[in-house]
């Protein structure tokens, strides 16, 4: 009952007629659409109104004049080409924007990688500088040792395990410096290598692996100590953490 | 009535296919032109209105919602509103010119008896003037029943009953027409 009353009141307001002709505000339209959706009676009235409107309007049909159709069509085509032209501009602008964004990103990226590279290069230069200083120092020390009259020169020969091993050790007790120059190392199987050790003040120090070709003309610094002892041993490929005593091929006392 | 055709046109409209405009013009052009003319009462202005309406229809095609209104209702709203806006802008701009136009407008006697229009006018004549006036006030002028009552000086109750009878007469006419259309469609 209440619902019917509500519908009747709504239909009496003429809102539906106003809505039909598009004369309602957005708020009113929403209200009408709600009523149409909710009440079959309103829905039917609205559909009837629509039918009536079309039927009534058709009674007023009037022959459109010649040429109007063409005018309308060319007008719409212009609109379309206008729209298309706009679209073309829009697309061109989008492409330009994308290109700009892309190239900005490219340059930014390039700048980043250049900065990164720059940092690496700077670092390398510092390392090289340090390395060079170290080497220069080493060379200076070598010169001091070799040139000093108090430097003693020892010839080191390998034992029966490495007869062809030849090395020269330089020891200067005044400057407390000692060097060794390995002249010749007999060929070893692939899985073995020569390793150098020094026993200084009762402590065993690993001096590294000897690589025959590389180390031929190089003086290798030995830690100096009173009554120190150096050994060359044969160790498994890659070196060992402590010398294998039975594999000692040469020793140098200084 | 022709829901299949409507659906087809709506589909084309939503696709942005300009064939839709061709079909719309074919099936609704004359009626919408009649609507525009009824509002502006001048051939030339009505032509402009129809042209502007079609451009609007084309540009707004994506906003049409078949769930909310019949295609014709939507077309009618656009055309009628365009016509009313046209009248307003013309009367705002040049009062004098519109005065001239108006004197022209009422000289439409000759236009009214164009042979192709006779048929429709005949049908219109089937609805008595007193009912037709109420229907026109409602559908073309966009008046509420209350407003029509005040404007026409007819009591609200009479407006209501005349509207009822007018609609019944109208139904008789288009009922017959749709029966004819239905028979034709069966044939096709």
HADDOCK unambig.tbl for C-alpha pairs under 7 A between the chains (distance, minus, plus):
assign (segid A and resid 14 and name CA) (segid B and resid 144 and name CA) 5.78 0.50 0.50
assign (segid A and resid 14 and name CA) (segid B and resid 145 and name CA) 6.97 0.50 0.50
assign (segid A and resid 18 and name CA) (segid B and resid 142 and name CA) 6.69 0.50 0.50
assign (segid A and resid 21 and name CA) (segid B and resid 77 and name CA) 5.47 0.50 0.50
assign (segid A and resid 21 and name CA) (segid B and resid 142 and name CA) 6.61 0.50 0.50
assign (segid A and resid 22 and name CA) (segid B and resid 77 and name CA) 5.82 0.50 0.50
assign (segid A and resid 50 and name CA) (segid B and resid 70 and name CA) 6.97 0.50 0.50
assign (segid A and resid 50 and name CA) (segid B and resid 73 and name CA) 6.32 0.50 0.50
assign (segid A and resid 52 and name CA) (segid B and resid 167 and name CA) 6.98 0.50 0.50
assign (segid A and resid 53 and name CA) (segid B and resid 139 and name CA) 6.55 0.50 0.50
assign (segid A and resid 54 and name CA) (segid B and resid 72 and name CA) 6.50 0.50 0.50
assign (segid A and resid 55 and name CA) (segid B and resid 174 and name CA) 6.04 0.50 0.50
assign (segid A and resid 56 and name CA) (segid B and resid 170 and name CA) 6.79 0.50 0.50
assign (segid A and resid 57 and name CA) (segid B and resid 31 and name CA) 6.36 0.50 0.50
assign (segid A and resid 57 and name CA) (segid B and resid 35 and name CA) 6.58 0.50 0.50
assign (segid A and resid 58 and name CA) (segid B and resid 31 and name CA) 5.24 0.50 0.50
assign (segid A and resid 59 and name CA) (segid B and resid 120 and name CA) 5.60 0.50 0.50
assign (segid A and resid 59 and name CA) (segid B and resid 123 and name CA) 6.79 0.50 0.50
assign (segid A and resid 59 and name CA) (segid B and resid 124 and name CA) 5.73 0.50 0.50
assign (segid A and resid 60 and name CA) (segid B and resid 31 and name CA) 6.40 0.50 0.50
assign (segid A and resid 60 and name CA) (segid B and resid 34 and name CA) 5.10 0.50 0.50
assign (segid A and resid 60 and name CA) (segid B and resid 35 and name CA) 6.64 0.50 0.50
assign (segid A and resid 61 and name CA) (segid B and resid 30 and name CA) 5.03 0.50 0.50
assign (segid A and resid 61 and name CA) (segid B and resid 31 and name CA) 3.99 0.50 0.50
assign (segid A and resid 61 and name CA) (segid B and resid 33 and name CA) 6.81 0.50 0.50
assign (segid A and resid 61 and name CA) (segid B and resid 34 and name CA) 4.51 0.50 0.50
assign (segid A and resid 62 and name CA) (segid B and resid 30 and name CA) 5.01 0.50 0.50
assign (segid A and resid 62 and name CA) (segid B and resid 31 and name CA) 6.24 0.50 0.50
assign (segid A and resid 62 and name CA) (segid B and resid 33 and name CA) 6.04 0.50 0.50
assign (segid A and resid 62 and name CA) (segid B and resid 34 and name CA) 4.64 0.50 0.50
assign (segid A and resid 62 and name CA) (segid B and resid 117 and name CA) 6.54 0.50 0.50
assign (segid A and resid 63 and name CA) (segid B and resid 30 and name CA) 5.24 0.50 0.50
assign (segid A and resid 64 and name CA) (segid B and resid 29 and name CA) 6.94 0.50 0.50
assign (segid A and resid 64 and name CA) (segid B and resid 30 and name CA) 5.55 0.50 0.50
assign (segid A and resid 64 and name CA) (segid B and resid 33 and name CA) 6.42 0.50 0.50
assign (segid A and resid 72 and name CA) (segid B and resid 51 and name CA) 5.30 0.50 0.50
assign (segid A and resid 76 and name CA) (segid B and resid 55 and name CA) 5.93 0.50 0.50
